[in-house]
Amino acid sequence: LHVRSRRQRQMCIRDSYADRRVGLLSGGEQQRLRVGQALADEPTLLLCDEPLSNLDLANQVAITDIIDRQRRDRRAAVLFVTHDINPILGRVDRILYIAGGRFVLGTPEEVLQTRVLTELYGTPVFVLRAGDRLVVVGVPDAEPHHEHAHDHDHGGAA
């Protein structure tokens, strides 16, 4: 397969690899190609399932810029599934955080708080600020702090 869409080239495909076979592109280049293909028809709704996974920081920024440009230029709605909020944090207005069958929905300021995520996960989670980025840190060996119905069962079972 070759990259053929002029729009794809304009949006996210570097001329240096636009005419190469897909199998010869790096992972980041292939991801940019997939995003370009998804945007070629100029959709008004983008469903992005982990578009940044396994990408280096430079390609994360490039993909995020491409998707954000489509959002702004075409007034597209974006549903962005990710395990790392940091690359897109400055571009989101609402977050749906899901864990263990429970969820929290709100603005980044409402959701990305130590108290909120600790309650959601049922284990200590810390939201730290490092410069202009937030870092969410879980404590893997911590005991869950929320109570279950069986926690109150002190009856003797043999």
Buried (B, 14 or more C-beta within 10 A) or exposed (E): EEBEBEEBBEBBBEEEBBEEEEEEBEEBBBBBBBBBBBBBEEBEEBEBEEBBEEBEEEBBEBBBEBBBBBBEEEEBEBEBEBEEBBBBBEBBEEBEBEEEEEEBEBEBEEBBBBEBBBBBBBBBBEBEEEEEEBEBEEEEEEEEEEEEEEEEEEEEEE
